[in-house]
Amino acid sequence: MKSCLYRVDIRHVRPGRFRHRFGYRLFNVLLDLDEIDERARKLRLFSHNRPNLVSVYDRDHGPRDGTPPRIWITALLADHGIDLDRAGRIRMLGFPRVLGWAFNPLTLWYCEDARDALRAVVCEVHNTFGHSHFYVLAGEHGRPLELQGALKKRKQFHVSPFFPTVGEYRFRLDPPARSVVVAVAYWRDGALAMLAELRGDARPLTDRTLLLQVLRMPWAGVKVFAAIHWQALKLWWRGAPFHAEPPIASTPRSS
């Protein structure tokens, strides 16, 4: 699979004292950076760095200054000791802009070398306060990244005001193919505190599939942003402890 569209179901589960769950349906796109401009030329309803019904902008990711993703991802991986050669492939899995607007809590960047070996997955996390952080999942000692089992990262970024910036994330990822699975479990004090899961099936990336998805959910981006705040309001009303965002650097950090 190079580029395609996934119709996905997303669910959030919070066990424990303030037990809570919610879910919604969206669509994500999987885009091979090497063919994104070709796709934009061939599709009437999809554009790269230009307004359209569905679009992807470089300035929505990375340093958010319009730097092409391959440039900042290559530099980010180099900071983590990973040399992604020019022949390597980078694919983005995330939510595009719809009618010019989107909020993308999590974008995944699958990074493969020239031999199609997965070297890393960059997890780009955005919060509703306008900040972002990169968790780099990579193989040990320069080896390819194995996706079997949970990949662990210490939590270092404020996402929900109802959780402190402590604990760890455990990622479970399937390579994007005819279906996709992304699960992020947040563990704190030896117990599961939150589980977010995305599951979807692939569809061709065509004008028809894009139009059908937008007609089914024309305000999908607004829906995500509104749903997050609505669920937060319900937790606040029930008395869940509130944690203010700590001071944060103006530029994205990585770990």
BAROMI-158202 format. One line per 3 residues: number of its first residue (from 1); their letters; for each residue x, y, z of C-alpha. Coordinates in nm, 3 decimals, decimal comma. Layout:
<atoms>
NUM) A) X/Y/Z | ...
</atoms>
This chain:
<atoms>
1) MKS) 0,000/0,000/0,000 | 0,134/0,343/-0,093 | -0,143/0,600/-0,060
4) CLY) -0,504/0,524/0,032 | -0,796/0,630/0,249 | -0,909/0,461/0,571
7) RVD) -1,257/0,489/0,714 | -1,180/0,456/1,083 | -1,356/0,404/1,413
10) IRH) -1,192/0,572/1,712 | -1,266/0,493/2,076 | -1,135/0,628/2,405
13) VRP) -1,171/0,433/2,728 | -1,088/0,559/3,076 | -1,118/0,293/3,350
16) GRF) -1,104/0,351/3,722 | -1,291/0,589/3,949 | -1,390/0,831/3,671
19) RHR) -1,484/0,556/3,426 | -1,561/0,708/3,090 | -1,575/0,607/2,724
22) FGY) -1,666/0,763/2,392 | -1,610/0,700/2,022 | -1,660/0,853/1,681
25) RLF) -1,607/0,775/1,313 | -1,366/0,961/1,085 | -1,152/0,903/0,782
28) NVL) -0,773/0,916/0,765 | -0,543/0,929/0,464 | -0,222/0,735/0,416
31) LDL) 0,007/0,942/0,194 | 0,342/0,844/0,048 | 0,546/1,166/0,046
34) DEI) 0,707/1,068/-0,283 | 0,373/1,066/-0,464 | 0,171/1,327/-0,278
37) DER) 0,214/1,593/-0,548 | 0,130/1,343/-0,822 | -0,188/1,251/-0,634
40) ARK) -0,276/1,618/-0,601 | -0,236/1,668/-0,978 | -0,456/1,370/-1,063
43) LRL) -0,734/1,433/-0,810 | -0,975/1,723/-0,839 | -1,084/1,718/-0,475
46) FSH) -0,742/1,682/-0,310 | -0,458/1,936/-0,294 | -0,116/1,975/-0,136
49) NRP) -0,052/2,317/0,020 | -0,354/2,463/-0,159 | -0,722/2,501/-0,063
52) NLV) -0,959/2,226/-0,173 | -1,235/2,005/-0,039 | -0,962/1,785/0,115
55) SVY) -0,606/1,911/0,152 | -0,277/1,853/0,331 | -0,050/2,140/0,432
58) DRD) 0,317/2,107/0,527 | 0,275/2,390/0,778 | 0,034/2,179/0,984
61) HGP) 0,318/1,946/1,084 | 0,674/1,949/1,217 | 0,798/2,301/1,295
64) RDG) 0,480/2,438/1,134 | 0,669/2,680/0,914 | 0,608/2,504/0,582
67) TPP) 0,926/2,295/0,587 | 0,870/1,984/0,370 | 0,813/1,681/0,595
70) RIW) 1,100/1,478/0,450 | 1,347/1,747/0,555 | 1,242/1,780/0,919
73) ITA) 1,175/1,407/0,964 | 1,520/1,319/0,827 | 1,678/1,570/1,068
76) LLA) 1,467/1,442/1,358 | 1,569/1,082/1,294 | 1,933/1,184/1,263
79) DHG) 1,908/1,338/1,612 | 1,803/0,991/1,730 | 2,089/0,817/1,550
82) IDL) 1,886/0,696/1,251 | 2,015/0,753/0,900 | 1,721/0,745/0,661
85) DRA) 1,875/0,743/0,314 | 1,727/0,943/0,029 | 1,578/0,631/-0,128
88) GRI) 1,381/0,558/0,189 | 1,005/0,590/0,199 | 0,802/0,803/0,441
91) RML) 0,426/0,762/0,470 | 0,193/0,981/0,671 | -0,120/0,847/0,841
94) GFP) -0,341/1,123/0,968 | -0,647/1,339/0,928 | -0,636/1,593/0,642
97) RVL) -0,799/1,932/0,627 | -1,164/1,916/0,523 | -1,310/2,241/0,390
100) GWA) -0,989/2,408/0,507 | -0,998/2,297/0,871 | -0,866/2,007/1,078
103) FNP) -0,746/1,912/1,421 | -0,503/1,620/1,423 | -0,440/1,477/1,773
106) LTL) -0,206/1,209/1,637 | -0,021/1,180/1,307 | 0,199/0,878/1,240
109) WYC) 0,499/0,890/1,006 | 0,616/0,543/0,894 | 0,982/0,563/0,787
112) EDA) 1,135/0,283/0,578 | 1,480/0,246/0,428 | 1,564/0,162/0,065
115) RDA) 1,518/-0,210/0,142 | 1,162/-0,147/0,269 | 1,266/-0,220/0,628
118) LRA) 1,076/-0,011/0,883 | 1,336/0,199/1,066 | 1,110/0,419/1,277
121) VVC) 0,762/0,550/1,340 | 0,738/0,916/1,439 | 0,429/0,984/1,651
124) EVH) 0,340/1,352/1,618 | 0,107/1,448/1,904 | -0,089/1,774/1,912
127) NTF) -0,287/1,907/2,205 | -0,574/2,155/2,201 | -0,345/2,426/2,340
130) GHS) -0,158/2,450/2,009 | 0,156/2,261/2,114 | 0,310/1,942/1,979
133) HFY) 0,561/1,671/2,066 | 0,730/1,387/1,875 | 0,772/1,037/2,015
136) VLA) 1,023/0,847/1,800 | 0,973/0,470/1,802 | 1,284/0,301/1,664
139) GEH) 1,465/-0,032/1,667 | 1,748/-0,087/1,911 | 2,113/-0,043/1,805
142) GRP) 2,019/0,065/1,452 | 1,815/-0,246/1,377 | 1,478/-0,232/1,196
145) LEL) 1,177/-0,156/1,413 | 0,970/-0,460/1,509 | 0,602/-0,383/1,566
148) QGA) 0,520/-0,702/1,755 | 0,436/-0,629/2,115 | 0,408/-0,293/2,290
151) LKK) 0,651/-0,009/2,221 | 0,701/0,200/2,534 | 0,774/0,570/2,577
154) RKQ) 0,778/0,781/2,893 | 0,506/1,044/2,882 | 0,665/1,387/2,837
157) FHV) 0,388/1,601/2,692 | 0,069/1,751/2,835 | -0,232/1,628/2,636
160) SPF) -0,538/1,594/2,861 | -0,591/1,835/3,152 | -0,722/1,538/3,349
163) FPT) -0,391/1,353/3,353 | -0,050/1,468/3,480 | 0,264/1,451/3,268
166) VGE) 0,388/1,130/3,430 | 0,366/0,761/3,343 | 0,429/0,590/3,012
169) YRF) 0,266/0,522/2,677 | 0,249/0,174/2,528 | 0,200/0,180/2,152
172) RLD) 0,062/-0,111/1,949 | 0,079/-0,054/1,576 | 0,003/-0,261/1,270
175) PPA) 0,181/-0,172/0,945 | -0,073/0,009/0,724 | -0,215/-0,238/0,470
178) RSV) -0,571/-0,341/0,384 | -0,655/-0,251/0,742 | -0,491/-0,037/1,006
181) VVA) -0,479/-0,058/1,386 | -0,330/0,202/1,619 | -0,364/0,161/1,995
184) VAY) -0,210/0,391/2,256 | -0,239/0,285/2,620 | -0,146/0,531/2,893
187) WRD) -0,018/0,363/3,208 | 0,027/0,542/3,540 | 0,128/0,400/3,878
190) GAL) 0,123/0,048/3,740 | -0,235/0,063/3,611 | -0,407/0,143/3,282
193) AML) -0,529/0,502/3,297 | -0,652/0,550/2,940 | -0,676/0,362/2,609
196) AEL) -0,718/0,525/2,269 | -0,768/0,298/1,970 | -0,812/0,351/1,596
199) RGD) -0,924/0,077/1,356 | -1,007/0,108/0,989 | -1,026/-0,054/0,648
202) ARP) -0,857/0,076/0,335 | -1,031/0,229/0,038 | -0,878/0,370/-0,282
205) LTD) -0,779/0,734/-0,265 | -1,003/0,871/-0,542 | -1,226/1,171/-0,592
208) RTL) -1,527/0,948/-0,540 | -1,413/0,806/-0,206 | -1,308/1,149/-0,083
211) LLQ) -1,644/1,300/-0,178 | -1,838/1,017/-0,016 | -1,648/1,051/0,312
214) VLR) -1,689/1,428/0,321 | -2,061/1,400/0,248 | -2,094/1,152/0,536
217) MPW) -1,898/1,375/0,775 | -1,860/1,727/0,630 | -1,747/1,882/0,959
220) AGV) -1,528/1,596/1,073 | -1,241/1,819/1,185 | -1,471/2,039/1,392
223) KVF) -1,634/1,722/1,527 | -1,301/1,596/1,669 | -1,219/1,928/1,835
226) AAI) -1,570/1,968/1,975 | -1,587/1,607/2,097 | -1,262/1,644/2,293
229) HWQ) -1,390/1,955/2,472 | -1,735/1,808/2,533 | -1,591/1,494/2,693
232) ALK) -1,353/1,711/2,899 | -1,647/1,916/3,022 | -1,827/1,601/3,136
235) LWW) -1,519/1,481/3,327 | -1,479/1,822/3,490 | -1,846/1,820/3,591
238) RGA) -1,799/1,481/3,757 | -1,508/1,616/3,960 | -1,206/1,463/3,785
241) PFH) -0,881/1,628/3,905 | -0,766/1,908/3,673 | -0,399/1,955/3,576
244) AEP) -0,294/2,284/3,417 | -0,052/2,273/3,126 | 0,305/2,317/3,254
247) PIA) 0,542/2,569/3,092 | 0,641/2,441/2,751 | 0,897/2,534/2,487
250) STP) 0,767/2,727/2,186 | 0,920/2,476/1,944 | 0,820/2,107/1,925
253) RSS) 1,026/1,863/2,129 | 1,102/1,497/2,071 | 1,176/1,191/2,279
</atoms>
